[in-house]
């Protein structure tokens, strides 16, 4: 059994939300034993809390949204991914808006924030979530899926399928450790097709996106340089790691084909329900 872990001390950062474009102050604070990951909306009366669990997922449109008692936070997946990679069981996340800052459009800033203050073991053991069967979620058309297999470790194998000839099919497979995560996954940014940007903004999405925090492509090529030739699929893995944290911290081998937040969180809900 492993001990529960939290941050050694608090740390904060400011930025704007990826979709809202609203400036936000984020503060990560040590959490109490057994309380899990909790978002606190400091901007609202009573400072309501939203527990970051799969049961609280209410939307997966271009991001993962959680909601509790009518109060929500969205685009939590990058921060949740870093918390998962660092093995954080308990953390209070204070926000003065409804969306964490996008920062680099990835999770490296969140990962480095956590590493900068350090991680400490707590007095009680982590809950033992041990998969003893295969979990699977499929899209309605049967063309997309995500599977969680029992595994001695944490591994993600992802196949990304994009019809655009510039991207096509990308595959990556990583055993997730803090070092692998920091060097191979955390820097990978989210992606957007230039022709979709105006439509997204009319929907109130992507208002905080720039070529500094989003990979943008069009029919001629990339508008900004890539950090990896297969940066898209690496970011997909980053998202999976974040969405899976909503079910808890556990060992598994994730195998996915063209999965997104909807299927990721559907799988996380199935696992969460079996252990809660």
Wavefront OBJ file of the C-alpha trace (Angstrom):
o trace
v 0.000 0.000 0.000
v 1.172 3.533 -0.768
v 0.655 6.575 1.387
v -1.574 9.393 0.185
v 0.303 12.425 -1.172
v -0.243 16.156 -1.332
v 1.772 19.315 -1.973
v 4.331 20.454 0.579
v 3.145 24.056 0.279
v 0.913 26.362 -1.757
v 1.757 27.901 -5.111
v -0.145 30.179 -7.456
v -0.124 31.424 -11.032
v -2.178 33.788 -13.190
v -3.286 33.461 -16.790
v -6.335 33.376 -19.032
v -8.717 30.503 -19.710
v -8.366 28.669 -23.027
v -12.047 28.840 -23.898
v -13.356 31.720 -21.762
v -10.429 34.081 -22.376
v -11.053 35.337 -18.842
v -8.128 36.225 -16.595
v -7.900 33.883 -13.634
v -5.795 33.399 -10.529
v -5.014 29.770 -9.746
v -3.747 28.618 -6.368
v -2.792 25.026 -5.582
v -2.903 24.219 -1.861
v -2.126 21.108 0.184
v -5.222 18.979 0.707
v -6.406 17.165 3.807
v -6.066 13.389 4.057
v -8.839 11.657 2.145
v -10.475 14.749 0.642
v -9.255 14.198 -2.919
v -8.947 16.888 -5.576
v -11.302 19.794 -4.873
v -11.849 22.946 -6.918
v -12.910 25.992 -4.913
v -14.620 28.910 -6.683
v -13.256 31.881 -4.725
v -15.189 34.302 -6.937
v -18.602 33.069 -5.814
v -20.494 33.648 -2.588
v -19.759 30.945 -0.047
v -16.740 29.769 -2.058
v -18.472 26.581 -3.293
v -16.518 23.377 -3.865
v -16.559 21.022 -6.812
v -15.074 17.580 -6.227
v -13.038 16.375 -9.192
v -14.673 12.979 -9.663
v -16.039 11.199 -12.708
v -19.546 11.355 -11.219
v -19.458 15.164 -11.496
v -18.666 15.327 -15.228
v -21.476 17.206 -16.999
v -19.985 18.207 -20.370
v -17.182 17.142 -22.683
v -17.560 19.732 -25.447
v -13.938 20.552 -26.413
v -12.958 20.140 -22.736
v -13.887 18.289 -19.557
v -16.380 20.081 -17.314
v -17.313 19.103 -13.763
v -20.232 20.522 -11.823
v -21.584 20.240 -8.287
v -24.671 21.932 -6.844
v -25.015 24.060 -9.970
v -21.414 25.355 -9.839
v -18.940 24.306 -12.501
v -15.326 24.465 -13.625
v -14.201 23.459 -17.096
v -11.060 22.635 -19.087
v -9.661 20.873 -16.040
v -7.957 18.041 -17.938
v -4.467 19.579 -18.275
v -4.201 20.350 -14.561
v -5.700 16.971 -13.621
v -3.158 15.298 -15.899
v -0.238 16.902 -14.069
v -1.741 16.002 -10.688
v -2.107 12.389 -11.816
v 1.454 12.212 -13.149
v 2.761 13.558 -9.835
v 0.672 11.098 -7.813
v -1.268 13.798 -5.942
v -4.196 12.343 -3.977
v -5.321 15.479 -2.155
v -5.211 19.080 -3.360
v -7.324 22.216 -3.054
v -7.458 24.221 -6.260
v -8.647 27.781 -5.741
v -9.905 29.754 -8.755
v -11.456 33.187 -9.107
v -13.107 32.222 -12.419
v -14.679 29.091 -13.869
v -11.684 27.906 -15.921
v -8.021 27.311 -14.996
v -5.425 29.272 -16.988
v -4.385 27.762 -20.305
v -0.726 28.784 -19.781
v 1.200 26.909 -22.489
v -1.783 24.946 -23.776
v -0.345 21.811 -22.215
v 0.475 20.629 -18.671
v 4.181 21.354 -18.288
v 3.601 24.543 -16.268
v 1.273 22.737 -13.873
v 3.743 19.844 -13.563
v 6.617 22.215 -12.814
v 4.507 24.152 -10.289
v 3.936 20.936 -8.355
v 7.565 19.868 -8.625
v 8.773 23.289 -7.477
v 7.040 23.035 -4.089
v 7.461 19.287 -3.752
v 5.247 16.400 -2.742
v 4.798 15.003 0.763
v 3.391 11.710 2.026
v 0.443 11.857 4.400
v -0.627 9.792 7.391
v -3.033 7.372 5.690
v -2.729 4.869 2.879
v -4.043 5.557 -0.601
v -7.228 3.746 -1.467
v -6.366 0.538 -3.301
v -8.115 0.624 -6.676
v -7.129 -2.549 -8.447
v -8.656 -3.402 -11.804
v -9.703 -7.039 -12.015
v -11.525 -6.869 -15.326
v -11.385 -5.070 -18.669
v -13.259 -1.768 -18.953
v -14.257 -0.456 -22.368
v -16.158 2.481 -23.843
v -17.120 2.720 -27.529
v -18.524 5.503 -29.680
v -22.018 5.034 -31.095
v -20.638 4.422 -34.578
v -18.117 1.875 -33.315
v -15.178 3.721 -34.852
v -13.679 5.020 -31.596
v -12.915 3.223 -28.362
v -10.928 3.305 -25.152
v -10.023 0.312 -22.983
v -8.513 -0.015 -19.508
v -6.716 -3.298 -18.807
v -5.304 -4.597 -15.524
v -1.590 -3.802 -15.567
v 1.337 -3.570 -13.168
v 2.116 0.085 -13.861
v 0.548 2.917 -15.829
v 0.776 2.758 -19.611
v -1.093 4.545 -22.390
v -1.196 3.410 -26.040
v -3.078 5.800 -28.288
v -3.894 5.849 -32.003
v -5.040 9.232 -33.293
v -6.952 9.298 -36.581
v -7.332 12.623 -38.383
v -8.624 12.837 -41.974
v -6.425 15.821 -42.779
v -3.422 14.624 -44.876
v -1.058 16.805 -42.862
v -1.804 14.760 -39.740
v -3.280 11.399 -40.705
v -2.741 8.503 -38.309
v -0.413 8.984 -35.341
v 0.479 6.396 -32.706
v 2.331 6.658 -29.418
v 2.872 4.295 -26.509
v 4.353 5.380 -23.180
v 4.933 3.863 -19.787
v 3.953 6.819 -17.631
v 6.560 7.849 -15.075
v 7.243 11.396 -13.832
v 10.338 11.699 -16.056
v 8.608 10.325 -19.162
v 5.638 12.556 -18.508
v 7.770 15.680 -18.102
v 9.885 15.092 -21.217
v 7.549 13.312 -23.631
v 3.959 14.275 -22.790
v 3.560 17.409 -20.659
v 4.940 19.848 -23.302
v 2.497 18.646 -26.011
v -0.061 21.352 -26.816
v -3.704 21.267 -27.791
v -4.549 21.595 -31.485
v -6.915 23.566 -33.739
v -7.755 23.656 -37.443
v -7.601 27.259 -38.678
v -10.929 26.990 -40.522
v -12.667 25.992 -37.269
v -11.332 28.859 -35.144
v -13.970 31.451 -36.096
v -16.798 28.969 -35.574
v -15.430 28.011 -32.164
v -15.187 31.629 -31.089
v -18.773 32.281 -32.161
v -19.692 29.432 -29.791
v -17.744 31.155 -27.006
v -14.869 28.668 -27.209
v -11.151 29.140 -27.773
v -11.241 32.806 -26.766
v -7.931 32.489 -24.910
v -6.184 30.471 -27.599
v -3.140 31.870 -29.425
v -0.342 30.394 -31.516
v 1.696 30.464 -28.301
v -0.542 27.901 -26.587
v -2.302 26.068 -29.441
v -0.902 24.201 -32.450
v -2.741 25.618 -35.454
v -2.794 24.068 -38.926
v -4.461 24.787 -42.253
v -4.472 23.142 -45.670
v -0.968 24.414 -46.412
v 0.772 23.374 -43.192
v 1.450 24.306 -39.584
v 1.227 27.949 -38.531
v 3.658 27.404 -35.664
v 6.535 24.963 -35.145
v 5.848 21.578 -33.564
v 7.608 20.380 -30.438
v 7.290 16.757 -31.612
v 6.420 15.339 -35.060
v 3.491 13.541 -33.378
v 2.558 16.285 -30.918
v -1.165 15.718 -31.506
v -1.235 12.139 -30.242
v 0.995 13.039 -27.302
v -1.529 15.680 -26.279
v -4.284 13.084 -26.608
v -2.355 10.953 -24.110
v -2.000 13.986 -21.839
v -5.803 14.364 -21.903
v -6.377 10.675 -21.171
v -4.135 10.885 -18.113
v -6.119 13.878 -16.866
v -9.540 12.389 -17.511
v -8.598 9.062 -15.894
v -7.644 10.894 -12.688
v -11.365 11.555 -12.219
v -11.719 7.863 -11.354
v -8.822 7.935 -8.858
v -5.174 6.885 -8.915
v -4.712 3.323 -10.122
v -2.558 1.103 -12.307
v -3.805 0.222 -15.775
v -2.926 -0.037 -19.433
v -5.071 2.319 -21.483
v -5.492 1.441 -25.162
v -7.407 4.015 -27.196
v -8.301 4.748 -30.812
v -9.518 8.260 -31.678
v -10.917 8.721 -28.179
v -11.767 12.151 -26.800
v -13.099 13.585 -23.565
v -16.546 12.009 -24.016
v -15.223 8.444 -24.197
v -12.404 9.089 -21.721
v -14.824 10.269 -19.048
v -17.345 7.548 -19.872
v -14.640 4.995 -19.131
v -13.608 6.889 -15.986
v -17.250 6.862 -14.788
v -17.505 3.109 -15.271
v -14.386 2.557 -13.180
v -15.394 5.140 -10.574
v -18.809 3.554 -10.080
v -17.267 0.160 -9.355
v -15.060 1.529 -6.579
v -17.392 4.073 -4.932
l 1 2 3 4 5 6 7 8 9 10 11 12 13 14 15 16 17 18 19 20 21 22 23 24 25 26 27 28 29 30 31 32 33 34 35 36 37 38 39 40 41 42 43 44 45 46 47 48 49 50 51 52 53 54 55 56 57 58 59 60 61 62 63 64 65 66 67 68 69 70 71 72 73 74 75 76 77 78 79 80 81 82 83 84 85 86 87 88 89 90 91 92 93 94 95 96 97 98 99 100 101 102 103 104 105 106 107 108 109 110 111 112 113 114 115 116 117 118 119 120 121 122 123 124 125 126 127 128 129 130 131 132 133 134 135 136 137 138 139 140 141 142 143 144 145 146 147 148 149 150 151 152 153 154 155 156 157 158 159 160 161 162 163 164 165 166 167 168 169 170 171 172 173 174 175 176 177 178 179 180 181 182 183 184 185 186 187 188 189 190 191 192 193 194 195 196 197 198 199 200 201 202 203 204 205 206 207 208 209 210 211 212 213 214 215 216 217 218 219 220 221 222 223 224 225 226 227 228 229 230 231 232 233 234 235 236 237 238 239 240 241 242 243 244 245 246 247 248 249 250 251 252 253 254 255 256 257 258 259 260 261 262 263 264 265 266 267 268 269 270 271 272 273 274 275 276
